Amino acid sequence: MSAFVLPALAGGVCDRPLSVGWDEWPPFHYLGRDEQVAGYSVALLNQAAARLGCSMNYQRLPWPRTLQQLRLGQLDAAMQALKTPEREAYACFVQGYSPTLVQLWARRDRMARWPVRKLEDLGRLGHLRLGVTRGDSYGDMLDHWLQAPPPSVSVDVGETLDGSFRKLQLGRIDLLLATSITAQREVARLPQSPQMVALPPKWLAGQAYYVFSRRSVSARQCRAFADALQAMRQDGTVARLYRSQFAVPYPER
């Protein structure tokens, strides 16, 4: 486990440092060259915390363990979480201004085998091994579909996204569901052959949120972070950070 602490300002709303779970998931959170946790979600949360005078203690944990500790109140916060009814039972959600698009990825030399234009096509193409990542949510529609996929679709649950991409390259799965920006970063790290490509369909999974444990973080503190992030959206801070990380304008609805 690694911990990184952002100093607090005086007179804040937090009476102690808040622990934040993270793992390698560039460009949202990752270990930078200076051995400090960095990324879009980290920068945004750090600025909100600074406005509130809160201290953030970053702890490196696998995503399933992060969710478990949030549920138990052993961890205060996490980043880049999609909203689900199960998570809402134990976590307060704060909009993080990170629209999440989901795509299917395939090997370029085999993409003609998978002419997918809509979700229903996945059940019409013969036997299909579909990769997902443990603990990830892909939005209400896809999550519901994955609970009872067509008989011809076998769902392979990988522990990490990079591990699932390696399975895809090796031909151990046929297609992989992944969020667009994160998948692009992982693909850039892979060997160039065989090449990975995204299929045409895109699904809006919703906004990714910061989540705060209901057991360890007060409703007042959660509202304070929501207000700080909303102010950052209004004053242009979010748009500037988004452009600096992704080199494109923040996607307006």
Salt bridges, closest charged atoms under 4 A:
ASP23 OD1 - ARG60 NE 3.36
GLU24 OE2 - ARG60 NH2 3.97
ASP76 OD2 - ARG16 NH1 2.77
GLU86 OE2 - ARG71 NH2 3.61
ASP109 OD2 - ARG107 NH2 2.86
ASP121 OD1 - ARG124 NH1 3.27
ASP156 OD1 - LYS167 NZ 2.77
GLU159 OE2 - ARG134 NE 2.73
ASP162 OD2 - ARG166 NH1 3.28
ASP174 OD1 - ARG129 NH2 2.92
GLU186 OE2 - ARG189 NH1 3.99
ASP235 OD2 - ARG51 NH2 2.87
GLU252 OE1 - ARG233 NH2 2.74
